[in-house]
Every structure is written in structure tokens, then in C-alpha cells.
Amino acid sequence: MRYISVTAFSLCLSVFTNSAVTAQASASSLRAELSSIGPIAFAPGHQLLVSDPKAATIYAFDVAEFSTKGFGKEASIEDLDGKIADLIGGSRDEINIVDLAVNPEDQQVYLSVQRGQGDEQELLLFRVQAKGEIEALFIEELEFTSATLPNPPQPGEGRRDRNRHMESITDMAFIDGQVVIAGLSNEEFSSKLRAVPFPFDQAKNGASIEIFHGNHGKFETNSPVRTFIPYELKGEPVILAAYTCTPLVVIPVSELKDGEKVRGKTVAELGNRNRPLDMISYEKGGESFLLMANNSRGVMKINASELETQEAITTEIPEGTAGVSYETIQDLQGVTHLDKLDEQHAVVLIRSESGEHSLRTVKLP
């Protein structure tokens, strides 16, 4: 699930909230106008959180009116791109499925989708019901609140820097009364974790994050968190964050004070030339595990019990892996996104070698 309610998280996160984010509530004269669409998640009360990275803005759409029986434990949809294209008109090649999120309150699956590019693009939301029925949501008709982050990164001149503003929001999760947002700012130490009280109010700039990247052999402050989840180690709330090439880092929530520079603890190097895509945690057989989808190294099942005893990685790991152990789940090939459906199942988005996507329910390994 993409939201969690833990009292300890609330106590710790309260130290870096309460100023500088612009917030607005819905009104009959307002409509949500997205300039981009990125990661999505859920907050309680059927609040669908939708990010607009280009505008450094989070929207919360009220989707309670659509609540019904959720995605089935045996459900699957083949050629999801084609079905979405048929629904809205157009071709499969125009469809880019950006993210998925499961509403924990009714197990419906929601998708953020981009159709086309540039000035002709359409930014869309869909929900998937129990038997795989797909329905488009009309964003302009949904009630919403929103919050805009301060000091977003600005587009640069070089090829790699041109789209830095699209990394203002790289992932987000609801954590006991607040939306925690990972991404970049325009500051020198640009990697950020910010918290915005929900319903949306205000937040400061958040904490700057420094990590040791074993494959690069150095400390880094400008690499964004690609995906993260809230977790608890030794009774203390932490954030488990994954970065490109692929450090796994423990960040104590108690240290995330506004304006502070926080050094995370690197507990694994999971291989270079790889980008983590999505991550969940779950319990099975009395043990705790993480499941992480990656763009070039498949789906990793990580033994979370090793996190408590793993020493920090502080020396170069030029090749291979180090730190907490994992196994690659061979039955899960091509997974680009995943989320928990219930305590025994996950919903996965799978991309075939031909480029078509399917949506499936799988048992947690």
C-alpha cells in the first residue's frame, strides 16, 4: 500500500512541516490543469494523489464517488495500452502508462497515463474495476485540493539537464497525516525529502539528503530518490529509499528536520546500470521482505530482516553487489510498476518484449 499510519512517523515528521508551500482548496471556479503527470498514490478517504512534476505540484482528487468492488485476485488485462487507446481513440503507440496505485480502501487500481507528446499531449487518469473494466476519469470534473512545492529545479542547458524540472517529484507516499515527497530542488544540495500536512496546508523546503554511492565511490547530494517506502527498524520510523545504480538507503525520519543536511545509511548496492522503478514491503511466513522492480535487473526480493544488522557501506563497490541480500524473482519478468493489493497479493504492470503492457494480480513471493 502507498500509505501508512504510524504514530511514531507523525511525531517525527512534524519537525519539518508548516510553511512555504502554496496550497489551494477546490472551488466551483477552479479546475485542475496539469502540465505533466507523474507518480500517483493514495491518502485516506479515497483521496487520489496525483503529481505534476513540471509544475512541482501535488493534487488530491476525491474519488470516493467511484468506490466499488476492487480489482480481483485472479484478474488480468492483456494489451492494456491497446484497450486504453480504444477507449479514448488513438493508437497504442501514443500511450505511456506512467504509474499505478491501488486504493487500499476498495482495492481499485488507478493509472496515470500520458497520450502523445509536447503541445498535443493529453494527461489522463483511469480506474480499473473488479473484472478488469477500464474507465476514464474526467479530471476537470473532480473536486481537488493542491500544494505547490518551493524552489523546484529549473531546466538546464545540457541534454541531461534539460528536463530537471521533471524530477521535482520522483515518488510520494502518505505517512500518518502528511504526504512525503521525494525529488529535487534548485538548491546546491538538491536531493530532497519534503512533507506536506494533509489535507494540504504548508511545508518548508524539507531536508537535503546525502548518500554514499558505492558504485561511484563517493558521497552524493544531487541524486534524487527514485522510489521509497516508510518502514520501521528497531522500533524507529525510517524511510527506505532506492537510487539509480542502485543504492538502497535507510534514512531516519527523526533527522528530517527542515533545512538540515541528512546523511542516509547505504545498506545495499544492488548493481550499476540499473534504475529502481517501484517498491513495496510485506510479511510472509513470519518474515519481512521488500519487493523492488528495476528496469534492467528484474524484480528483487530483499530480506528485510538483514536491515537491522547491516553495516553502512562507505567504500567503493566498483562492480557487483554488496550489503543486504536479495533474490531475483524469475517468474516476474518485465515488471515496470507494482503495488500491494492485499496481504497476499500484488498488482503488477508488465511490459512485454514487444512493448505491450498487461495488468495482473500475482501472489507475493
N, C-alpha and C positions, 0 to 999 in steps of 0.2 A: 504494500500500500504506500501511497505517496504522502500520507500524513500520519502523524503520531501525536499522542497526547501523554506527556510525561511531566510531572510536576517539576522535577529537577531541571528539565530543559527550560521551563518557563522562568525559574528563578535565575538561571544563568544568563539567558538571552536578554533579560530585562536590562542588563547593564549596557547594551549597545543599541538602544532604541530611543525614540522620542524627539527627533527634529529633522528637518531639511528635505524630506521627500514631499513632493506635491501630491495631494490626494483629492479626489473628487467623487461625489456620490452621483448615482443616476438621477436623472430628472427627465420630464417629458420632452424638454428642449434639447437634450443631449443624445448622441448616438455614438457608439464605439466606432472609431475609424482607425483600423490597424494599418500601419505602414509595412509591417512584416509579421510573420507568425513563427513562433519557436516552441520551446518546451511548454508542456501543459502539466497540470497537477490538480489535486482536489483539496479543498478545505471543507470543514464540516458544514452541514446544512445544504448539501448539493451545490456548493459553490465551485464552479469550474474556473481554475486559474489559468489564464492564457497570457503568454509573454509576447511582447512586441519588442524584440531586441534592438531594432533600428531606432525606435523611439525611446528605448530604455524604460518601458512602461509595462506594468502588470495590470491586467484586467481580471476582475472576478465576476463571472456571469452566473446568474441564478438559473439553474436548470432543474429546479425542484418539480416544475410542472410536467417534466418529461419522465419522472420516475416511474419505472415499471420493472418487470422481471428482467434480470440482467443476462449477460452472455452465458450460455450453457456450458456445463463442464465437458460436454462432448462436441461442442460447436466448432465449426471451422468455416472459413470463407476462402476459396481459391480465387485467384486473379482479382484481388481486391482493387488494384489500380483500374482494371477494366470496368468493374462494376461501378466504381465512383465516377469514371468518365461517362458511362452510360447514363448515370443518374443526373448529371449536370450538363451533359453534352460536351463533345470534345473527344480527344484521343487519349489513350493510355499513356503515351509518351509525355504528355503535358503534366501528368500528375506526380507530385512529390509529397509523399506521406512523411511529415516532419516528426511527429511524436504521437504516442498513445498514452492514455491514462485510464485506469479503472476507478469508477466511483465506488468507494468502499461501502456506501450505504445501500446500493442496489445492484452492484456488480455489472452495471452497464459500461461498455467500452466507448471512450471518446477518442477522436482522431483530430489532429491539426494537419491541414493539408494546404499546399500551395499549388495552384494551377497556373502554368505559364511563367514568364519571366518579365522583368522590367516594368514598364508602364502598363503592360497588358495583363499583369498577374492578377489572380483572384486569390484571396485568403479566406479559407473555409474551415468550418467545424462540422464534424459528423458524429453521430452516435450509432452504436451497434447494439441491437437488442438480442433477446434470448436465442432466437433461431437464426441469427445472422442477418436480420433485416437492417439495412443501412438507411439512415435518414439524415438529410442535410439540415443544419440549424441556420436560421436567418439571424446573423449577428446583430444586425441593426434593430431587431425586434426584442432582443434580450435586455433585461434590466441588468445594470452593472455598477460596480464601483471600480476605481482605478488608482494607481500610485505610480508616480514617475521618479526614477532614481536620479540623484545628483551626480555631476561630474562623469558623465558617460564617456567612453573612449571616442575619439574622433577619427574619421577615415584618414589614412596616411597616404603617402605619395607612391611608395613601392608596391609591387604586385601583391606581396604577402600582407602589407599593412592596409590595403585599400578597403577591406571590409572589417576593420577592427570594431566599428560600431555595432556589428552584428554579434560581437562577443560581450556586450554589456550584460547579457543574461544567458548563461550556459546551462543552468539547471536550477530547480527550486523545489521546495517541499514545505508543507505546513507542519510546524512544530509547536504544539501547545500554545495556541493563541497568536502565533506570528508566522509570517511567510519568510523563510530564509532563502536568500537568493545568492547564487554564485555567479561570478562574471568578472569583467574588467572595468576599471575606471580610467580616467585620463591622468592619474597621478603617477609619480615615479615608481612607487611600489603598487603596481596596478592590479594585481590579483586580489579580489575582494570577496568577503562574505558579509552580506548585509541582512538586517532583519527589519521587517515592516509589521507593526501590530495589525491584526486583522479582527474585525473589519478595518479597512485601510485607514491609517492615521498618518503618522510621520515617522521618519527614521533618519538617523545620521549617516555619515559616509560608511560606517561599518569598520571592520578590521582588515588590515592588509596581511596577506598570508605569504610566508616564505617557506620553501621546502628544499630538502636536499634531493636532487635528481641523480640517482646512482648511475644511470646510463650516460649522463652528461658529465658526471663527476664534479658537480658544483651546486651551490645554493642558487635558487631562482625565485624571483619575486614578480615576474611578469607572465607566468604561465597560468591560464585560467583552469579552475576545476571543471572537468568535463561532465562528471556525474557524481552525485553524493547521496548518502542516506544518513539519517540520525541513528545513533546506536548507543549502547551503554557498556562501559568497561569498568570493572571493579566498582560498580555502583555509581560511577560518574558518567554524565552525559558527554558524548563526543560526536563529532561528525567524521564519517569515513568518506574520504574524497579520493577520486581517481583522476589522474592526469594523463595527457598524451605521452606515450613511450615508456612505460606505463607505471609510474609510481602509485602505490596505494598508501595513503597518509592518514594518520589519526590526528585530529585537531580538537583539543579540549574546548568545550563550549564555554567553560568558566573564564578562558583567556580572551574571548572575543569581545573585548571592550572597544568602544568607539575610538577611532584614531590610533589604536595600538598596532604594532607590528608583531605578528604572532608567528612563531616557528613551529610548523607541524612536525610530527614524528613519522618518518618514512618507514613503513613496516614491510614493504614488499616492492621489489622491482619485477614486473610481470612481463618484461620483454620490450625491446625497442621496435621502431617502425610499426606502431600499433596505436589505435585510438579507442579508449573505452567509450561505450555508447549508452549503456544503461545498467542499473544495479538494483538488486533487492536483497533483503535478508529474510531468513525463515528458520524455523525449527523443524527438525526431523529426527526421530529416534533418540530424543533427549539431548541432541547436539545442535549447535548453531552454525549456520552456513551463510555465505554470501554467494549470489549468482550474478556474474558480470558478463554482459555481452560486449564484444570487441569487434572492430572492423576487420582485423586480419588474424586474430588468434582465437576465434571461436568463442564459445560460452565457457567461462571458467567457474568451477565450483570451489570456493575458498573455505577452508576450515577456520571458522571464526574463533574457535577456542584457542588458537595459537596467538591471537592478537594480544592477549594479556601478558604473555611472556616474551614476545618477540622484542629483541633489542633494536634500537634505531639503526638504520643504515646510514652511515656517514662517510663511506669510502666508495671510490668509483667501482661500478659494475659494468665494464665495457661491453660485455657480451653475456647473453643468457639471462637467468633469473636468480633472485635471491629473496630471503625473507620468508614470510608465511607461505605454506604450500598450497597447491591447487591441483585439480584435475580438469582436463578438458572433456566436456560432455559431447561425445561423438554423435549422439542422436539429435543434437541441436545444431544444425548447420545453417548458416546464413541469417542468424537472428540479428536484427537491427534495433529492436526495442522490445522491452518486456515490462510487465507489472504483475503484482500478485492479484489473483482472483479471489482466493480464499487461502486457508492454512495448508491446503494440499495441492493447489493448482496455481499456475501462472498463465497469463495470456501473452503470446509472443507474436511479433511481426517478423515474418521470414521472407527474405529476398532470394529468389531462385537464381541460378546461373544465367538465365535468360533475362533477368531483370524484373520479373513479375513478383508481386508480393502476395502472401497469404497470411491470414489471421487465424491462429489456432490456440486451443487450450491444451496445455500439457501438464502432466504431473510433475511436481517439484522433485528433482532427482535426489 
